């Protein structure tokens, strides 16, 4: 999996992210979810509103390396 970092204005970035065929989940360094696109909603069956502010490790995966967020 490849991770990318983007920084855009909110309405424009969400419009762009929702048009992508890929799951996009953006987190803070501590693993808190700060962005969740429409494809992520479809794949994980969780709404963006429900996931924002949640720890990614409790909902998606735990780092196999034991990395601390």
C-alpha positions in Angstrom: 0.0 0.0 0.0 1.3 3.5 -0.8 0.5 6.5 1.4 0.3 10.0 0.0 -0.2 13.3 1.7 -2.3 16.0 0.1 -3.3 19.4 1.2 -6.2 21.2 -0.5 -9.1 23.4 0.3 -12.0 21.5 1.9 -14.8 21.5 -0.6 -12.5 21.0 -3.6 -10.5 18.3 -1.9 -13.6 16.3 -0.9 -15.1 16.6 -4.4 -11.8 15.3 -5.8 -11.4 12.5 -3.2 -15.0 11.3 -3.8 -14.4 11.0 -7.5 -11.4 8.6 -7.0 -12.0 4.8 -7.4 -9.6 4.2 -4.4 -10.2 4.2 -0.7 -8.7 7.4 0.8 -8.2 7.5 4.6 -6.2 10.3 6.0 -5.0 10.3 9.6 -3.1 12.4 12.1 0.2 11.1 13.4 -1.6 9.5 16.3 -3.9 7.5 14.0 -7.0 9.6 14.4 -9.0 9.6 11.2 -9.4 13.1 9.7 -10.6 12.2 6.2 -12.7 9.3 4.8 -13.8 9.3 1.2 -16.9 7.9 -0.5 -15.1 4.8 -1.6 -14.0 4.1 2.0 -17.7 4.3 3.0 -18.6 1.7 0.4 -15.7 -0.7 1.2 -15.9 -0.5 5.0 -19.7 0.2 5.3 -19.1 3.1 7.6 -20.1 6.7 7.0 -17.6 9.5 6.9 -19.3 11.2 9.8 -19.1 8.1 11.9 -15.4 7.6 11.2 -14.0 11.1 11.6 -12.2 11.4 14.9 -12.0 7.6 15.4 -8.7 5.7 15.8 -7.8 3.9 12.6 -6.4 1.0 14.4 -9.7 0.1 16.0 -11.6 0.1 12.8 -9.3 -0.8 9.9 -6.1 -2.6 10.9 -3.3 -2.8 13.3 0.2 -2.1 12.1 2.1 -5.5 11.7 5.3 -3.8 12.8 3.7 -2.7 16.1 4.3 0.9 15.1 2.9 3.4 17.6 0.9 6.1 15.9 
